[in-house]
Amino acid sequence: MSDRQLQREHGPDRAAVLRARARELARPVADEERGDDQCEVVEFVVARQRLSVETMQVREVCRLQELTPVPCTPSFVCGVVNVRGQILTVLDLRRLLDLPDSGLIDRQHVVIVRAGGVELGLLADGTPLVRRIRTADIQPPLPTLAGGVSAYLRGVTADGLALLDTARLATDPRLAVHQEVTTSARSSKTTGDSTS
């Protein structure tokens, strides 16, 4: 459309705005804006600690429904949930990472992650959100972080967002339960003389 047609249809001021927008849209996208040095993460909170997982490792985020406890599991295993026919283990990172208990929590969401052929759910306080972070801003985790967090991190950003190492999390030997539950029928019987 020519300048004359734009001015005739939209007026001189609006035509100038439209031309400026067209120039901006036609501008080549810089590498920085393309996201070549950025990664997209799902950010969530656990015990006031801001954690994140790369979106390519997240299957989905869903509301927590019908959590079934499993006996003889570590305290950080909350239980299992059925997500469209698939049974998934749900972890409480607050207990696994030895984070301090915080005040009010809203544990209504589960972030389902995949790593090393394993899928598991991570309990989240509040509603997780998706954001982009610059990979250059990710620094190695400090060993002085609260609890055992640093062992499970790939890094931390300057604003305090911790990026979880899901492969390390999924291969934690504490997740494997090697305990058998046995009930002895003999111990439940009472013995004694009966009189007739």
C-alpha atoms as an extended CHARMM CRD file, in Angstrom:
* protein
*
       196  EXT
         1         1  MET       CA              0.0000000000        0.0000000000        0.0000000000  PROA      1               0.0000000000
         2         2  SER       CA              1.4100000000        3.4100000000       -0.9240000000  PROA      2               0.0000000000
         3         3  ASP       CA              1.8610000000        6.3480000000        1.4810000000  PROA      3               0.0000000000
         4         4  ARG       CA             -0.8880000000        8.2630000000       -0.2920000000  PROA      4               0.0000000000
         5         5  GLN       CA             -3.3760000000        5.3840000000        0.1530000000  PROA      5               0.0000000000
         6         6  LEU       CA             -2.4070000000        4.9960000000        3.8340000000  PROA      6               0.0000000000
         7         7  GLN       CA             -2.9260000000        8.7050000000        4.5010000000  PROA      7               0.0000000000
         8         8  ARG       CA             -6.2300000000        8.7460000000        2.6080000000  PROA      8               0.0000000000
         9         9  GLU       CA             -7.5910000000        5.6800000000        4.5300000000  PROA      9               0.0000000000
        10        10  HSD       CA             -6.1030000000        6.2670000000        7.9870000000  PROA      10              0.0000000000
        11        11  GLY       CA             -5.0300000000        9.9180000000        8.2000000000  PROA      11              0.0000000000
        12        12  PRO       CA             -1.4540000000       11.2770000000        8.2820000000  PROA      12              0.0000000000
        13        13  ASP       CA             -0.7100000000       10.4010000000       11.9520000000  PROA      13              0.0000000000
        14        14  ARG       CA             -1.9850000000        6.8620000000       11.7640000000  PROA      14              0.0000000000
        15        15  ALA       CA             -0.1800000000        6.2960000000        8.4570000000  PROA      15              0.0000000000
        16        16  ALA       CA              3.1320000000        7.2770000000       10.1040000000  PROA      16              0.0000000000
        17        17  VAL       CA              2.4960000000        4.8170000000       12.9510000000  PROA      17              0.0000000000
        18        18  LEU       CA              1.6930000000        2.0180000000       10.4940000000  PROA      18              0.0000000000
        19        19  ARG       CA              4.8540000000        2.7180000000        8.4760000000  PROA      19              0.0000000000
        20        20  ALA       CA              6.9690000000        2.6180000000       11.6670000000  PROA      20              0.0000000000
        21        21  ARG       CA              5.4020000000       -0.6940000000       12.6660000000  PROA      21              0.0000000000
        22        22  ALA       CA              6.0260000000       -2.1460000000        9.2120000000  PROA      22              0.0000000000
        23        23  ARG       CA              9.7090000000       -1.1140000000        9.3770000000  PROA      23              0.0000000000
        24        24  GLU       CA             10.0560000000       -2.6790000000       12.8270000000  PROA      24              0.0000000000
        25        25  LEU       CA              8.4900000000       -5.9510000000       11.6960000000  PROA      25              0.0000000000
        26        26  ALA       CA             10.6850000000       -6.0570000000        8.5690000000  PROA      26              0.0000000000
        27        27  ARG       CA             13.8920000000       -5.6090000000       10.6130000000  PROA      27              0.0000000000
        28        28  PRO       CA             16.0910000000       -8.7560000000       10.8100000000  PROA      28              0.0000000000
        29        29  VAL       CA             15.9630000000      -10.4650000000       14.1990000000  PROA      29              0.0000000000
        30        30  ALA       CA             19.2350000000      -10.3230000000       16.1240000000  PROA      30              0.0000000000
        31        31  ASP       CA             20.7300000000      -13.5610000000       17.4880000000  PROA      31              0.0000000000
        32        32  GLU       CA             20.1110000000      -12.3230000000       21.0130000000  PROA      32              0.0000000000
        33        33  GLU       CA             16.3790000000      -11.9300000000       20.3530000000  PROA      33              0.0000000000
        34        34  ARG       CA             16.1400000000      -15.3170000000       18.6420000000  PROA      34              0.0000000000
        35        35  GLY       CA             16.9940000000      -16.9430000000       21.9400000000  PROA      35              0.0000000000
        36        36  ASP       CA             20.2850000000      -18.5010000000       20.7810000000  PROA      36              0.0000000000
        37        37  ASP       CA             21.8000000000      -17.7130000000       24.1740000000  PROA      37              0.0000000000
        38        38  GLN       CA             18.6220000000      -18.1850000000       26.1880000000  PROA      38              0.0000000000
        39        39  CYS       CA             16.7360000000      -21.1190000000       27.5840000000  PROA      39              0.0000000000
        40        40  GLU       CA             13.0900000000      -21.4240000000       28.4910000000  PROA      40              0.0000000000
        41        41  VAL       CA             12.3020000000      -22.7110000000       31.9740000000  PROA      41              0.0000000000
        42        42  VAL       CA              9.3170000000      -23.5450000000       34.1680000000  PROA      42              0.0000000000
        43        43  GLU       CA              9.7700000000      -21.6010000000       37.3960000000  PROA      43              0.0000000000
        44        44  PHE       CA              8.1220000000      -22.6860000000       40.6430000000  PROA      44              0.0000000000
        45        45  VAL       CA              8.5660000000      -22.1400000000       44.3700000000  PROA      45              0.0000000000
        46        46  VAL       CA              9.3350000000      -24.7010000000       47.0750000000  PROA      46              0.0000000000
        47        47  ALA       CA              9.7060000000      -23.4670000000       50.6670000000  PROA      47              0.0000000000
        48        48  ARG       CA             10.3190000000      -19.9160000000       49.3960000000  PROA      48              0.0000000000
        49        49  GLN       CA             13.1830000000      -21.1530000000       47.1840000000  PROA      49              0.0000000000
        50        50  ARG       CA             12.7220000000      -20.2660000000       43.5020000000  PROA      50              0.0000000000
        51        51  LEU       CA             13.4750000000      -23.3610000000       41.4250000000  PROA      51              0.0000000000
        52        52  SER       CA             13.2550000000      -24.0230000000       37.7060000000  PROA      52              0.0000000000
        53        53  VAL       CA             13.4790000000      -26.8310000000       35.1660000000  PROA      53              0.0000000000
        54        54  GLU       CA             14.1370000000      -26.4200000000       31.4360000000  PROA      54              0.0000000000
        55        55  THR       CA             10.8630000000      -26.7110000000       29.5210000000  PROA      55              0.0000000000
        56        56  MET       CA             12.2930000000      -29.4350000000       27.2760000000  PROA      56              0.0000000000
        57        57  GLN       CA             12.5060000000      -31.6200000000       30.4150000000  PROA      57              0.0000000000
        58        58  VAL       CA              8.9590000000      -30.8250000000       31.5460000000  PROA      58              0.0000000000
        59        59  ARG       CA              6.1610000000      -33.0140000000       30.2720000000  PROA      59              0.0000000000
        60        60  GLU       CA              3.4250000000      -30.9010000000       31.8070000000  PROA      60              0.0000000000
        61        61  VAL       CA              2.2240000000      -28.9970000000       34.8430000000  PROA      61              0.0000000000
        62        62  CYS       CA             -1.0310000000      -30.1970000000       36.3740000000  PROA      62              0.0000000000
        63        63  ARG       CA             -3.1180000000      -29.6260000000       39.4570000000  PROA      63              0.0000000000
        64        64  LEU       CA             -2.5360000000      -32.0430000000       42.3060000000  PROA      64              0.0000000000
        65        65  GLN       CA             -5.4400000000      -34.4650000000       42.6040000000  PROA      65              0.0000000000
        66        66  GLU       CA             -5.8940000000      -37.6420000000       44.5960000000  PROA      66              0.0000000000
        67        67  LEU       CA             -2.3920000000      -38.1650000000       45.9150000000  PROA      67              0.0000000000
        68        68  THR       CA             -2.0950000000      -41.7450000000       47.1900000000  PROA      68              0.0000000000
        69        69  PRO       CA              0.5110000000      -42.3300000000       49.9140000000  PROA      69              0.0000000000
        70        70  VAL       CA              2.8250000000      -45.3140000000       49.4530000000  PROA      70              0.0000000000
        71        71  PRO       CA              4.0250000000      -47.1940000000       52.5540000000  PROA      71              0.0000000000
        72        72  CYS       CA              7.7190000000      -47.8420000000       53.2340000000  PROA      72              0.0000000000
        73        73  THR       CA              8.9570000000      -44.9290000000       51.1230000000  PROA      73              0.0000000000
        74        74  PRO       CA             11.2960000000      -42.1180000000       52.2030000000  PROA      74              0.0000000000
        75        75  SER       CA              9.6980000000      -39.0320000000       53.7560000000  PROA      75              0.0000000000
        76        76  PHE       CA             10.3110000000      -36.9710000000       50.5930000000  PROA      76              0.0000000000
        77        77  VAL       CA              8.0980000000      -39.2920000000       48.5110000000  PROA      77              0.0000000000
        78        78  CYS       CA              4.6230000000      -37.8130000000       48.9320000000  PROA      78              0.0000000000
        79        79  GLY       CA              2.9420000000      -40.6660000000       47.1130000000  PROA      79              0.0000000000
        80        80  VAL       CA              1.6990000000      -41.4290000000       43.6190000000  PROA      80              0.0000000000
        81        81  VAL       CA             -0.8050000000      -39.7910000000       41.2800000000  PROA      81              0.0000000000
        82        82  ASN       CA             -2.6440000000      -41.0660000000       38.2460000000  PROA      82              0.0000000000
        83        83  VAL       CA             -2.1530000000      -38.6990000000       35.3040000000  PROA      83              0.0000000000
        84        84  ARG       CA             -4.2510000000      -39.9300000000       32.3750000000  PROA      84              0.0000000000
        85        85  GLY       CA             -3.6290000000      -43.5720000000       33.2110000000  PROA      85              0.0000000000
        86        86  GLN       CA              0.0690000000      -43.2430000000       34.0860000000  PROA      86              0.0000000000
        87        87  ILE       CA              1.0880000000      -43.6930000000       37.7150000000  PROA      87              0.0000000000
        88        88  LEU       CA              3.7840000000      -41.1750000000       38.7070000000  PROA      88              0.0000000000
        89        89  THR       CA              5.7930000000      -40.7510000000       41.9000000000  PROA      89              0.0000000000
        90        90  VAL       CA              5.4880000000      -37.2690000000       43.4330000000  PROA      90              0.0000000000
        91        91  LEU       CA              8.4480000000      -35.8290000000       45.3540000000  PROA      91              0.0000000000
        92        92  ASP       CA              8.4470000000      -33.1730000000       48.0450000000  PROA      92              0.0000000000
        93        93  LEU       CA             11.6220000000      -31.2270000000       47.2050000000  PROA      93              0.0000000000
        94        94  ARG       CA             11.3430000000      -29.4150000000       50.5090000000  PROA      94              0.0000000000
        95        95  ARG       CA             12.1720000000      -32.6590000000       52.3090000000  PROA      95              0.0000000000
        96        96  LEU       CA             14.5490000000      -34.0720000000       49.6890000000  PROA      96              0.0000000000
        97        97  LEU       CA             16.6460000000      -30.9020000000       49.6090000000  PROA      97              0.0000000000
        98        98  ASP       CA             16.3290000000      -30.3430000000       53.3580000000  PROA      98              0.0000000000
        99        99  LEU       CA             14.8190000000      -26.8860000000       52.9070000000  PROA      99              0.0000000000
       100       100  PRO       CA             13.3860000000      -25.1350000000       55.9640000000  PROA      100             0.0000000000
       101       101  ASP       CA              9.6500000000      -25.2960000000       56.5380000000  PROA      101             0.0000000000
       102       102  SER       CA              8.0030000000      -22.0440000000       55.5940000000  PROA      102             0.0000000000
       103       103  GLY       CA              4.7390000000      -20.4310000000       56.5980000000  PROA      103             0.0000000000
       104       104  LEU       CA              1.6510000000      -20.8510000000       54.4750000000  PROA      104             0.0000000000
       105       105  ILE       CA              2.0330000000      -23.0080000000       51.4220000000  PROA      105             0.0000000000
       106       106  ASP       CA             -0.2430000000      -23.7080000000       48.4860000000  PROA      106             0.0000000000
       107       107  ARG       CA              0.7640000000      -27.1280000000       47.2260000000  PROA      107             0.0000000000
       108       108  GLN       CA             -1.7190000000      -27.4370000000       44.4250000000  PROA      108             0.0000000000
       109       109  HSD       CA              0.4880000000      -28.1280000000       41.3960000000  PROA      109             0.0000000000
       110       110  VAL       CA              2.7790000000      -30.8930000000       40.2110000000  PROA      110             0.0000000000
       111       111  VAL       CA              5.5600000000      -30.2530000000       37.6820000000  PROA      111             0.0000000000
       112       112  ILE       CA              6.0630000000      -33.5150000000       35.7710000000  PROA      112             0.0000000000
       113       113  VAL       CA              9.6580000000      -33.8700000000       34.5850000000  PROA      113             0.0000000000
       114       114  ARG       CA             11.5090000000      -36.4470000000       32.4610000000  PROA      114             0.0000000000
       115       115  ALA       CA             15.1060000000      -37.4450000000       32.8690000000  PROA      115             0.0000000000
       116       116  GLY       CA             16.9970000000      -40.5860000000       31.9660000000  PROA      116             0.0000000000
       117       117  GLY       CA             13.8710000000      -42.4860000000       30.9670000000  PROA      117             0.0000000000
       118       118  VAL       CA             12.1720000000      -41.6580000000       34.2830000000  PROA      118             0.0000000000
       119       119  GLU       CA              9.1410000000      -39.4220000000       34.7600000000  PROA      119             0.0000000000
       120       120  LEU       CA              8.2800000000      -38.0430000000       38.1640000000  PROA      120             0.0000000000
       121       121  GLY       CA              6.2860000000      -35.2230000000       39.7010000000  PROA      121             0.0000000000
       122       122  LEU       CA              7.6720000000      -32.3440000000       41.7520000000  PROA      122             0.0000000000
       123       123  LEU       CA              5.3150000000      -30.7040000000       44.2280000000  PROA      123             0.0000000000
       124       124  ALA       CA              5.1750000000      -26.9230000000       43.7560000000  PROA      124             0.0000000000
       125       125  ASP       CA              3.9130000000      -24.1140000000       45.9840000000  PROA      125             0.0000000000
       126       126  GLY       CA              1.6640000000      -21.7720000000       44.0400000000  PROA      126             0.0000000000
       127       127  THR       CA              1.3230000000      -21.6970000000       40.2660000000  PROA      127             0.0000000000
       128       128  PRO       CA              4.4100000000      -22.4210000000       38.1240000000  PROA      128             0.0000000000
       129       129  LEU       CA              5.1830000000      -20.0440000000       35.2580000000  PROA      129             0.0000000000
       130       130  VAL       CA              7.2630000000      -20.1450000000       32.0810000000  PROA      130             0.0000000000
       131       131  ARG       CA             10.0690000000      -17.6370000000       31.5130000000  PROA      131             0.0000000000
       132       132  ARG       CA             13.2870000000      -17.2260000000       29.5330000000  PROA      132             0.0000000000
       133       133  ILE       CA             16.7020000000      -16.8200000000       31.0970000000  PROA      133             0.0000000000
       134       134  ARG       CA             20.0310000000      -15.9760000000       29.5000000000  PROA      134             0.0000000000
       135       135  THR       CA             22.3750000000      -18.9520000000       29.6450000000  PROA      135             0.0000000000
       136       136  ALA       CA             25.2940000000      -16.5650000000       30.2250000000  PROA      136             0.0000000000
       137       137  ASP       CA             23.6040000000      -15.4800000000       33.4800000000  PROA      137             0.0000000000
       138       138  ILE       CA             23.6270000000      -19.0170000000       34.9330000000  PROA      138             0.0000000000
       139       139  GLN       CA             26.4710000000      -19.3300000000       37.4380000000  PROA      139             0.0000000000
       140       140  PRO       CA             27.6820000000      -22.4730000000       39.2560000000  PROA      140             0.0000000000
       141       141  PRO       CA             25.7410000000      -23.0670000000       42.4890000000  PROA      141             0.0000000000
       142       142  LEU       CA             27.3110000000      -22.0180000000       45.7500000000  PROA      142             0.0000000000
       143       143  PRO       CA             27.9180000000      -24.8450000000       48.2260000000  PROA      143             0.0000000000
       144       144  THR       CA             26.5400000000      -22.5560000000       50.9620000000  PROA      144             0.0000000000
       145       145  LEU       CA             22.9650000000      -22.7460000000       49.6810000000  PROA      145             0.0000000000
       146       146  ALA       CA             20.3140000000      -23.8420000000       52.1690000000  PROA      146             0.0000000000
       147       147  GLY       CA             19.9730000000      -27.5640000000       52.8070000000  PROA      147             0.0000000000
       148       148  GLY       CA             21.2400000000      -29.9540000000       50.1500000000  PROA      148             0.0000000000
       149       149  VAL       CA             20.0970000000      -27.8170000000       47.2300000000  PROA      149             0.0000000000
       150       150  SER       CA             23.4800000000      -27.2800000000       45.5600000000  PROA      150             0.0000000000
       151       151  ALA       CA             23.9840000000      -31.0070000000       44.8530000000  PROA      151             0.0000000000
       152       152  TYR       CA             20.9010000000      -30.9900000000       42.6170000000  PROA      152             0.0000000000
       153       153  LEU       CA             21.5290000000      -27.7440000000       40.7340000000  PROA      153             0.0000000000
       154       154  ARG       CA             22.9880000000      -26.9370000000       37.3370000000  PROA      154             0.0000000000
       155       155  GLY       CA             23.3450000000      -23.3290000000       38.3370000000  PROA      155             0.0000000000
       156       156  VAL       CA             21.8160000000      -20.1680000000       39.7870000000  PROA      156             0.0000000000
       157       157  THR       CA             20.9980000000      -16.8280000000       38.1430000000  PROA      157             0.0000000000
       158       158  ALA       CA             21.9280000000      -13.4480000000       39.6160000000  PROA      158             0.0000000000
       159       159  ASP       CA             18.3270000000      -12.8980000000       40.7320000000  PROA      159             0.0000000000
       160       160  GLY       CA             18.3590000000      -16.1500000000       42.7620000000  PROA      160             0.0000000000
       161       161  LEU       CA             16.5700000000      -18.5370000000       40.3890000000  PROA      161             0.0000000000
       162       162  ALA       CA             17.9890000000      -22.0620000000       40.8160000000  PROA      162             0.0000000000
       163       163  LEU       CA             18.0760000000      -24.3670000000       37.7600000000  PROA      163             0.0000000000
       164       164  LEU       CA             17.5310000000      -28.0090000000       38.7870000000  PROA      164             0.0000000000
       165       165  ASP       CA             19.6000000000      -30.8820000000       37.4150000000  PROA      165             0.0000000000
       166       166  THR       CA             16.7620000000      -33.3330000000       36.7070000000  PROA      166             0.0000000000
       167       167  ALA       CA             19.1550000000      -36.1180000000       35.6600000000  PROA      167             0.0000000000
       168       168  ARG       CA             20.8400000000      -35.9630000000       39.0760000000  PROA      168             0.0000000000
       169       169  LEU       CA             17.4380000000      -35.8830000000       40.7340000000  PROA      169             0.0000000000
       170       170  ALA       CA             16.1070000000      -38.9000000000       38.8090000000  PROA      170             0.0000000000
       171       171  THR       CA             19.2000000000      -40.9980000000       39.5240000000  PROA      171             0.0000000000
       172       172  ASP       CA             19.3780000000      -40.2500000000       43.2510000000  PROA      172             0.0000000000
       173       173  PRO       CA             19.9300000000      -43.6330000000       44.9340000000  PROA      173             0.0000000000
       174       174  ARG       CA             17.5580000000      -42.6310000000       47.7390000000  PROA      174             0.0000000000
       175       175  LEU       CA             14.6520000000      -42.8310000000       45.2750000000  PROA      175             0.0000000000
       176       176  ALA       CA             15.0860000000      -46.5950000000       44.9410000000  PROA      176             0.0000000000
       177       177  VAL       CA             13.2210000000      -48.4090000000       47.6960000000  PROA      177             0.0000000000
       178       178  HSD       CA             14.6960000000      -51.7540000000       48.7080000000  PROA      178             0.0000000000
       179       179  GLN       CA             12.4380000000      -52.5690000000       51.6080000000  PROA      179             0.0000000000
       180       180  GLU       CA             10.0600000000      -55.4770000000       51.7350000000  PROA      180             0.0000000000
       181       181  VAL       CA              6.8850000000      -55.4190000000       53.7350000000  PROA      181             0.0000000000
       182       182  THR       CA              6.2050000000      -58.7660000000       55.3410000000  PROA      182             0.0000000000
       183       183  THR       CA              3.4540000000      -59.7940000000       57.6550000000  PROA      183             0.0000000000
       184       184  SER       CA              3.8560000000      -62.8390000000       59.7620000000  PROA      184             0.0000000000
       185       185  ALA       CA              0.6940000000      -64.8250000000       60.2900000000  PROA      185             0.0000000000
       186       186  ARG       CA              2.2670000000      -66.5410000000       63.2750000000  PROA      186             0.0000000000
       187       187  SER       CA              2.8600000000      -63.3170000000       65.1840000000  PROA      187             0.0000000000
       188       188  SER       CA             -0.7740000000      -62.3030000000       64.8510000000  PROA      188             0.0000000000
       189       189  LYS       CA             -2.1050000000      -65.5870000000       66.3270000000  PROA      189             0.0000000000
       190       190  THR       CA             -2.7530000000      -65.7670000000       70.0140000000  PROA      190             0.0000000000
       191       191  THR       CA             -1.8110000000      -68.8980000000       71.8430000000  PROA      191             0.0000000000
       192       192  GLY       CA             -3.2800000000      -70.3120000000       74.9980000000  PROA      192             0.0000000000
       193       193  ASP       CA             -5.2340000000      -73.1460000000       76.4620000000  PROA      193             0.0000000000
       194       194  SER       CA             -8.9000000000      -73.3070000000       75.6550000000  PROA      194             0.0000000000
       195       195  THR       CA            -11.3220000000      -74.9140000000       78.0060000000  PROA      195             0.0000000000
       196       196  SER       CA            -14.3970000000      -76.6360000000       76.8000000000  PROA      196             0.0000000000
